[in-house]
Amino acid sequence: MPAAVAASQEHGQGHGQLHDPAPGSMFDLSHWKITLPQDDDGDNRPDEVAVGDIDDYSHPDFFYLDTDGRMVFTAPNRAITTANSSNTRSELRQMLRGSNTRIGTHAPGNNFAVRARRDSDQYGSIGGRMQATLRVDHVAVNAMHPDRNPAYSVVVGQIHSVGYDDTSSGFGFGNEPIKIYYKKWPGHETGSVFWTYERNLARDNPDRSDIAVPVFGNLWDNAEDPGENGIALGEDFTYEINVHNNTMYVTFTNERLGTVGHAVSLVQGVDELDNAQSYGGDSLYFKAGAYNQCSTRTQDGFWYAGCAGTGDWQVDRTNGDYTQVSFSRLVVGPSVPFEGAVE
């Protein structure tokens, strides 16, 4: 173990600016920015650390290296959130432009597209691949509405689409062709890994919903303990999202449970209710980290589990009202032809 990692800072103190060692000292973060569950600059938005600054950045509570060199992301249930979400996050956003800020965040050069998309040659890449090895250390344990599917869960990787000002093309709704979830009910021996595909429709379309696909254990509406078929807290698993040409290949591996793979066209709807061309006209980007799905909102609605949280990090950590995910590997790069088996 590198001496710098063994000498990692004490966590739970201070608000974090530059701390040694930073995750960027052991992970290639040259094409990522991070959104954090805090607003230290007082602009009423979650703080972000740009590509040009992230290599030297860590936060003692929300983004740091542990003593084994893992990159740790932590998000309390109650903290500031982005404009269109009620969920907190300590999460990386892919920036294909790197440090070239002359390319806008939502511009084609900073995102990827499927090959069939019009003008796909103007994008930062055609397709792409994200590979991760991680373990979930903790998920929120207190929810007023435990029957609402997102309770006790965290998203550890996803592809997001860019929201367009003009959606008359039938694209640009800002939806997600994949979100990878880990969910563990309180008192259960293990949790479940699954992923969702969101029908690519306008936000006010009642058919816009997430279709869940099982991987290890159960789906998010199953309250039974997955037992030996699930993944325990602190147990490693890997995922790979490989968008090659017009198809998304998703592969999961666990040493104990083996390998599970799926393939989904991103240019043909998954069913009769979906966008007929799926995400074929969208601009896409990867995200990875801890996107806490245990919203503290209590009103009616699928996403509002009414999870506990005070907004005081020390109190919320003691009460278990947070999520934490640790990555030992995170790599992004060009897509590759798929070799393997899918269901």
Residue pairs with C-beta under 8 A, 6 or more apart in sequence:
1 67
1 68
1 69
2 21
2 26
2 69
4 20
4 21
4 25
5 21
5 26
5 65
5 67
5 68
5 69
6 67
7 20
7 21
8 21
8 64
8 65
8 66
8 67
9 19
9 20
9 58
9 60
9 64
10 60
11 60
11 61
11 64
12 60
12 61
12 313
12 314
12 317
13 60
14 60
15 38
15 40
15 59
16 57
16 58
16 59
16 60
16 61
16 62
16 63
17 57
18 56
18 57
18 58
19 57
19 58
19 59
19 60
19 64
20 58
21 58
21 65
22 54
22 55
22 56
22 57
22 58
22 64
22 65
23 29
23 58
23 63
23 64
23 65
23 71
24 54
24 55
24 56
24 57
25 55
25 65
26 65
26 69
26 71
27 71
27 327
27 330
28 331
29 51
29 54
29 55
29 92
30 51
30 55
30 98
30 99
31 51
31 94
31 95
31 96
31 98
31 332
32 51
32 54
32 92
32 93
32 94
32 95
33 48
33 49
33 50
33 51
33 54
33 92
33 93
33 95
34 48
34 49
34 54
34 57
34 63
34 90
34 91
34 92
34 93
34 289
35 46
35 47
35 48
35 82
35 89
35 90
35 91
35 93
36 46
36 47
36 48
36 49
36 59
36 62
36 63
36 89
36 90
37 46
37 62
37 75
37 76
37 79
37 80
37 81
37 88
37 89
37 90
37 292
38 46
38 47
38 59
38 62
38 79
38 80
39 45
39 46
39 47
39 80
40 47
41 47
44 80
45 80
45 82
45 83
46 79
46 80
46 81
46 82
46 89
49 57
50 101
51 95
51 97
51 98
51 99
52 99
52 101
57 63
58 64
58 65
59 90
61 74
61 313
61 317
62 73
62 74
62 75
62 90
63 71
63 72
63 73
63 74
63 90
64 71
64 72
65 71
65 72
66 72
66 326
68 328
69 328
70 135
70 326
70 327
70 328
71 326
71 327
71 328
71 330
72 137
72 324
72 325
72 326
72 327
73 90
73 91
73 289
73 290
73 324
73 325
73 326
73 327
74 90
74 290
74 322
74 323
74 324
74 325
75 88
75 89
75 90
75 91
75 154
75 290
75 291
75 292
75 322
75 323
75 324
76 88
76 292
76 309
76 311
76 313
76 316
76 317
76 321
76 322
77 88
77 140
77 292
77 294
77 295
77 296
77 307
77 308
77 309
77 316
77 321
77 322
77 323
78 88
78 296
78 309
78 310
78 311
78 316
78 321
79 88
79 309
79 311
79 313
80 88
81 87
81 88
81 89
82 89
84 174
86 295
86 296
86 297
86 303
86 304
87 150
87 291
87 292
87 293
87 294
87 295
87 303
88 292
89 289
89 290
89 291
89 292
90 289
90 290
91 287
91 288
91 289
91 290
91 291
92 287
92 288
92 289
92 330
93 160
93 285
93 287
94 128
94 130
94 285
94 286
94 287
94 332
95 105
95 110
95 285
96 109
96 110
96 111
96 112
96 124
96 125
96 285
97 103
97 107
97 109
97 110
97 124
103 109
103 110
104 110
106 162
106 163
106 283
108 119
108 122
108 123
108 124
108 283
109 122
109 123
109 124
110 124
110 285
111 123
111 124
111 162
111 283
111 284
111 285
112 123
112 124
112 125
112 126
112 127
112 128
112 243
112 283
112 284
112 285
113 120
113 123
113 126
113 127
113 282
113 283
113 284
114 120
114 126
114 127
114 243
114 245
114 246
114 266
114 267
114 279
114 280
114 284
115 126
115 127
115 245
115 246
116 245
116 246
116 267
116 280
117 123
117 280
117 281
117 282
118 281
120 126
123 283
125 334
125 335
126 245
126 335
127 242
127 243
127 244
127 245
127 334
127 335
128 243
128 286
128 332
128 333
128 334
128 335
129 240
129 241
129 242
129 243
129 244
129 332
129 333
129 334
129 335
129 336
130 157
130 240
130 241
130 286
130 288
130 330
130 331
130 332
131 238
131 239
131 240
131 329
131 330
131 331
131 332
132 156
132 157
132 238
132 239
132 240
132 288
132 327
132 329
132 330
132 331
133 236
133 237
133 238
133 327
133 328
133 329
134 156
134 236
134 237
134 238
134 239
134 325
134 326
134 327
134 328
134 329
134 330
135 233
135 234
135 235
135 236
135 237
135 325
135 326
135 328
136 154
136 156
136 182
136 184
136 191
136 231
136 233
136 234
136 323
136 324
136 325
137 233
137 234
137 324
137 325
137 326
138 233
138 320
138 322
138 323
138 324
139 152
139 153
139 154
139 182
139 183
139 184
139 191
139 233
139 294
139 323
140 151
140 152
140 292
140 294
140 307
140 308
140 320
140 321
140 322
140 323
141 152
141 186
141 320
141 321
142 186
142 307
142 308
142 319
142 320
142 321
143 151
143 152
143 294
143 305
143 306
143 307
143 308
144 298
144 305
144 306
144 307
144 308
145 151
145 298
145 304
145 305
145 306
146 152
146 185
146 223
146 305
148 302
148 303
148 304
148 305
148 306
149 220
149 221
149 302
150 220
150 293
150 294
150 295
150 302
150 303
150 305
151 183
151 293
151 294
151 305
151 307
152 183
152 184
152 185
152 186
152 191
152 294
152 305
153 181
153 182
153 183
153 220
153 293
153 294
154 181
154 182
154 183
154 290
154 291
154 292
154 293
154 294
154 323
154 325
155 179
155 180
155 181
155 290
155 291
155 293
156 180
156 181
156 182
156 239
156 288
156 289
156 290
156 291
156 325
157 178
157 179
157 180
157 239
157 241
157 286
157 287
157 288
158 176
158 178
158 179
158 180
158 286
158 287
158 288
158 291
159 176
159 177
159 178
159 241
159 243
159 248
159 284
159 285
159 286
159 287
160 174
160 176
160 284
160 285
160 287
161 171
161 172
161 173
161 174
161 175
161 176
161 177
161 200
161 279
161 282
161 283
161 284
162 172
162 174
162 282
162 283
162 284
162 285
163 172
163 173
163 174
164 171
164 172
164 173
165 172
166 172
167 173
167 202
169 281
170 275
170 277
170 281
171 200
171 275
171 277
171 279
171 280
171 281
171 282
172 281
172 282
172 283
173 200
173 201
173 202
173 203
173 208
174 203
175 198
175 199
175 200
175 201
175 208
175 279
176 196
176 198
177 197
177 198
177 200
177 248
177 264
177 266
177 278
177 279
177 284
178 195
178 196
178 197
178 241
178 248
178 250
179 195
179 196
179 198
179 210
179 291
180 193
180 194
180 195
180 239
180 241
181 192
181 193
181 194
181 195
181 196
181 212
181 220
181 293
182 191
182 192
182 193
182 231
182 325
183 191
183 192
183 194
183 220
184 190
184 191
184 192
184 230
184 233
185 191
185 223
185 225
187 225
188 225
188 226
188 230
189 225
189 226
189 227
189 230
189 232
190 217
190 225
190 226
190 227
190 228
190 229
190 230
190 231
190 232
190 235
191 217
191 226
191 230
191 231
191 232
191 233
192 214
192 215
192 216
192 217
192 218
192 219
192 220
192 222
192 226
192 230
192 231
193 215
193 216
193 217
193 230
193 231
193 237
193 252
194 212
194 213
194 214
194 215
194 216
194 217
194 218
194 219
194 220
195 212
195 213
195 215
195 250
195 262
196 210
196 211
196 212
196 213
197 210
197 211
197 213
197 264
197 270
198 208
198 209
198 210
198 211
199 207
199 208
199 209
199 211
199 269
199 270
199 271
199 273
199 274
199 275
200 208
200 269
200 274
200 275
200 278
200 279
200 282
201 207
201 208
201 273
201 274
201 275
202 208
207 273
207 274
211 270
211 271
212 219
212 220
212 221
213 262
215 252
215 260
216 226
216 229
216 230
216 231
216 237
216 252
216 254
216 257
216 260
217 226
217 229
217 230
217 231
218 224
218 226
218 230
229 257
231 237
231 254
231 257
235 254
235 256
236 254
236 255
236 328
237 252
237 253
237 254
238 252
238 253
238 254
238 329
239 250
239 251
239 252
239 253
240 249
240 250
240 251
240 252
241 248
241 249
241 250
241 286
242 248
242 249
242 250
242 251
242 335
242 336
242 338
243 249
243 266
243 284
243 335
244 335
244 336
244 337
244 338
245 335
246 265
246 266
246 267
246 280
247 263
247 264
247 265
247 266
247 338
248 263
248 264
248 265
248 266
249 261
249 262
249 263
249 338
249 340
249 342
250 261
250 262
250 263
250 264
251 259
251 260
251 261
251 340
252 259
252 260
252 261
253 259
253 260
259 340
259 341
260 343
261 340
261 341
261 342
261 343
262 342
262 343
263 338
263 342
264 270
264 278
265 278
266 278
266 279
266 280
267 277
267 278
267 279
267 280
268 276
268 277
268 278
268 280
269 275
269 276
269 277
269 278
270 278
286 332
288 327
288 330
289 325
290 323
290 324
290 325
292 322
292 323
293 303
293 305
294 305
294 307
294 321
294 323
295 303
295 304
295 305
295 306
295 307
296 306
296 307
296 308
296 309
297 303
297 304
297 306
298 304
298 306
307 321
308 316
308 319
308 321
309 316
309 321
309 322
310 316
310 319
310 321
316 322
